[in-house]
């Protein structure tokens, strides 16, 4: 039997999937409402009007769910921030070579990484920052009567651009975690028990692997 290491606790896995599903529904409904050429995305919601309603109420959920996770599991969230907030020379080198994913277009092997590689750290900050932009601009759009019309129109564009930008990041993350041959084992940690094979961790998360083995 292969040796395993716990990478993601159950609350984190549950939050990850709930948040992802809510974001995906928001992205589809939002694109349908914003762009007439994408109104076919409103069909699963029962039409454009329903898509707009779903988008509004799920928007509140997208704002509240992370706050609930932080309140209930603050230590997990604090450790996550501490991990993605640490950038060293190996992280910078990982970004220079794009983690080896673009070889041979970008030459060089990926240096040793911690629990999250540099790309995952950047994605973590992207999700936090862009989600705050989406929440703030969304609230202004909902309560538009209380704000200057020019600001509301500008925030419509900001809201749409932020959603598409984050959607692109999530798609790339999904491809690397679920499809790319060298890193698709990551999906097992989120769909399954949260454990990852030690051999995989030793190769992809060498610093974290050494840290975990030193503690055991």
C-alpha positions, 0 to 999 in steps of 0.5 A: 500500500502506498504511503500517503500524506494529508494535504487538504482537510475535509472542511477545506475540500467541502468549501472548495467544491461549494465555492467552485459550483457557486462561482461556475453558476455565477459565471454562466448566468452573468455571461448570459445577462451581460452579453446577448451573444451568450444568452444561450447560457441562460437556458439551464436557468429557465430563461434570462430573467431567471438567470438574473435572479439566480445570479443576484442571490448566488452572488450573496452566497458567494460573499457569505460562504467564504466568511462562514468558512473563515469564521468556523475554520479560522486556523485553516484559513490563517495557515492557508494565507501564511502558505500562499503569502510566502514567496522565495527564490524557488517560487520566483524561479518556478514562475520564470520557467512556468513550472515546466508546463510550457517546455520546450517553449520555456526552458528549465526545470521546476525548482522544489516547491512547498505545499502549493507551487508558485502558480497555486499561490498566485491563484489563491491571491487572485481568487481572494482579490478578484472575489472582493472586487466582484462582491463590492461591485456587485453590491453597488450594482444591486443597490444602484439607486444609492450611487452615482450613475457613472460609477454604476456603469463603470462598475458593470464593466469592472464586474464583468471583466473581473468575472471573466478574468477569474473564470480563465484562471479557474479553467487553467487551474482545473486543467492542470489539476485534473487533466495535465498528465504531470499534475492531475493527481491533485484532483484526487486530494480534493475529490477523495480523502484529502490525502496525496501519495508521498511519492507524488508530494516528494516530486511536486511539493518537495519542501512540504514533503520534507517538512511533513516527514521531519514532523513524523 
